[in-house]
Amino acid sequence: MPDDQPESREDERAVPHRTVTGYGIVSAVLVVVAVAAVVLAAMIWAGHHGETDERAYRTRVLQAAADWTGVLINMTADTVDTDLATLHDGTVGQLNADFEQTVEPYRKLVRTLKARTTGQINAVALESVYHAQPGAPAAPPPAELAAFASRTDTVLVVATSLSENAGTDKPQTVRWTLRLDVSDVDGNLLISRLVPIR
């Protein structure tokens, strides 16, 4: 009998027992938590980076609209042709095609009145955004822009200008409220629509 006991102990040593210790469970949980934390951190970083890029882009859109409007509201009889050429260079799509017709009233008014105008932008704000990428808002871009504009943002611009006309003593205040579409064409921000709001 005493000889049988050592043999059974040797058999027990030969077959390893698999047991999960408390350290093993804690280690597994920590690995899962660490992986989840890394994934969450990556998602937060990507979201923050995307939001930062979007804010910077929207700032550029607002600046493009303000710059273009600034040229429009500061035209004088001496600079009208140069200013209109600058404005035309900053357009795309149907506005570019119909530019002469669209701005003819402004050209005629400035030349007739021989006005000296000083204008300032009071406010610019994004009204709507269109992305050509999947998951974008449903509002489609103008048909003529869909093929080459990756994005179109609609901007409202409020401005004021003082026009001093030849032959009058009192400057006239002109208030401008414009809706502009700003389209991204190969990284260039161009005005694709101009709508005066009364």
C-alpha positions in Angstrom: 0.0 0.0 0.0 2.6 2.6 0.9 4.2 1.9 -2.6 1.0 2.9 -4.3 0.9 6.4 -3.0 4.1 7.7 -4.5 3.1 6.4 -7.9 -0.2 8.3 -7.8 1.6 11.5 -6.8 4.0 11.0 -9.8 0.9 10.6 -12.1 -0.6 13.8 -10.8 2.7 15.6 -11.5 2.8 14.2 -15.0 -0.6 15.6 -16.0 -0.6 19.4 -15.6 -3.7 21.0 -14.1 -5.1 24.1 -15.9 -6.4 26.5 -13.5 -7.3 30.2 -14.1 -5.9 32.3 -11.3 -7.2 35.6 -10.2 -4.1 37.2 -11.8 -5.0 35.7 -15.1 -8.6 37.1 -15.0 -7.3 40.5 -14.0 -4.7 40.5 -16.8 -7.4 39.6 -19.4 -9.7 42.3 -18.2 -6.8 44.9 -18.2 -5.9 43.9 -21.8 -9.5 44.4 -22.9 -9.7 47.7 -21.1 -6.4 48.8 -22.6 -7.5 47.9 -26.2 -10.8 49.7 -25.7 -8.9 52.8 -24.3 -6.6 52.9 -27.4 -9.6 52.6 -29.8 -11.5 55.3 -27.9 -8.5 57.6 -27.9 -8.0 57.1 -31.6 -11.6 57.8 -32.3 -11.5 61.0 -30.2 -8.3 62.2 -31.8 -9.7 61.5 -35.3 -12.9 63.3 -34.4 -11.1 66.3 -33.0 -8.7 66.5 -35.9 -11.7 66.3 -38.3 -13.5 69.1 -36.4 -10.4 71.3 -36.4 -10.0 70.8 -40.2 -13.7 71.6 -40.7 -13.5 74.8 -38.7 -10.4 75.9 -40.6 -12.1 75.2 -43.9 -15.3 77.1 -42.9 -13.1 80.1 -41.9 -11.6 80.1 -45.3 -15.0 79.9 -46.9 -16.2 82.9 -44.9 -13.1 84.8 -45.7 -13.5 84.1 -49.5 -17.0 85.4 -49.4 -16.0 88.5 -47.4 -13.1 89.3 -49.8 -15.2 88.9 -52.9 -18.0 91.1 -51.5 -15.4 93.6 -50.3 -14.3 94.2 -53.9 -18.0 94.4 -55.0 -19.0 97.0 -52.5 -15.9 99.2 -52.9 -16.0 99.7 -56.6 -15.5 103.3 -57.9 -15.8 104.8 -61.3 -12.0 104.7 -61.6 -11.6 101.1 -60.6 -14.8 99.5 -61.9 -13.2 97.6 -64.8 -10.3 96.3 -62.8 -12.7 95.4 -59.9 -15.1 93.6 -62.2 -12.3 91.6 -63.7 -11.1 90.6 -60.2 -14.7 89.5 -59.4 -15.1 87.6 -62.6 -11.8 85.7 -61.9 -13.2 84.6 -58.6 -16.4 83.0 -60.0 -17.3 79.6 -61.4 -20.3 77.9 -63.0 -23.4 79.8 -64.1 -22.4 83.0 -62.3 -19.1 82.9 -64.3 -21.0 82.3 -67.6 -23.6 85.1 -66.9 -21.2 87.4 -65.1 -21.5 90.4 -67.5 -25.3 90.3 -67.4 -25.4 89.8 -63.6 -23.1 92.8 -62.8 -24.1 95.1 -65.6 -26.5 97.0 -63.3 -23.6 97.6 -60.8 -21.3 98.7 -63.5 -23.8 101.1 -65.0 -24.7 102.6 -61.6 -21.1 103.2 -60.6 -20.2 104.8 -64.0 -23.3 106.9 -64.2 -23.1 108.3 -60.7 -19.3 108.5 -60.8 -19.5 107.3 -57.2 -16.6 106.9 -54.8 -17.6 104.1 -52.5 -16.2 103.0 -49.2 -17.6 99.7 -47.8 -17.2 97.4 -44.9 -18.4 93.9 -44.1 -20.6 93.8 -41.1 -21.2 90.1 -40.8 -20.7 86.8 -42.6 -22.4 83.5 -41.6 -22.7 80.0 -43.1 -26.2 79.2 -44.1 -25.8 75.7 -45.5 -23.1 73.2 -46.5 -23.0 70.6 -49.3 -20.4 67.9 -49.4 -20.0 65.7 -52.5 -18.8 62.8 -50.3 -21.0 60.0 -49.1 -23.0 60.7 -45.9 -23.4 64.4 -46.9 -26.5 66.5 -46.4 -29.2 65.9 -49.0 -29.2 69.3 -50.6 -27.7 68.9 -54.0 -25.3 71.4 -55.6 -26.2 73.2 -58.7 -26.2 70.8 -61.6 -23.4 72.6 -63.5 -21.1 72.3 -60.4 -21.8 68.7 -59.4 -19.1 67.4 -61.9 -16.2 69.4 -60.6 -17.0 71.1 -57.2 -16.3 68.9 -54.3 -18.2 71.1 -51.9 -20.4 74.2 -51.9 -21.2 76.3 -48.9 -23.9 79.0 -48.8 -22.8 82.2 -47.0 -24.9 85.2 -46.0 -23.0 88.5 -46.1 -24.2 91.8 -44.6 -22.3 94.9 -45.5 -22.6 98.7 -45.6 -21.1 101.1 -48.0 -21.0 104.9 -48.2 -21.3 106.3 -51.8 -20.3 109.8 -52.5 -21.8 110.7 -55.9 -20.5 113.5 -58.1 -22.6 116.6 -57.7 -24.1 115.7 -54.3 -23.0 116.9 -50.9 -24.4 114.1 -48.7 -23.0 110.6 -48.9 -25.6 107.9 -49.4 -25.6 104.8 -47.2 -26.2 101.5 -49.1 -26.9 98.4 -47.1 -26.0 95.1 -48.7 -27.4 91.6 -47.8 -26.1 89.0 -50.2 -26.3 85.2 -50.4 -23.2 83.7 -52.0 -22.5 80.1 -52.9 -18.8 79.4 -52.3 -17.6 76.3 -54.2 -14.4 74.3 -53.8 -13.0 73.6 -57.2 -9.7 71.7 -56.9 -8.9 73.5 -53.6 -9.8 77.0 -55.0 -12.7 78.7 -53.3 -14.8 80.4 -56.0 -18.2 82.2 -55.9 -20.8 80.2 -57.9 -23.9 82.1 -57.1 -24.8 85.7 -56.1 -28.3 86.5 -54.9 -29.1 90.0 -53.5 -31.6 89.7 -50.6 -34.0 92.7 -50.2 
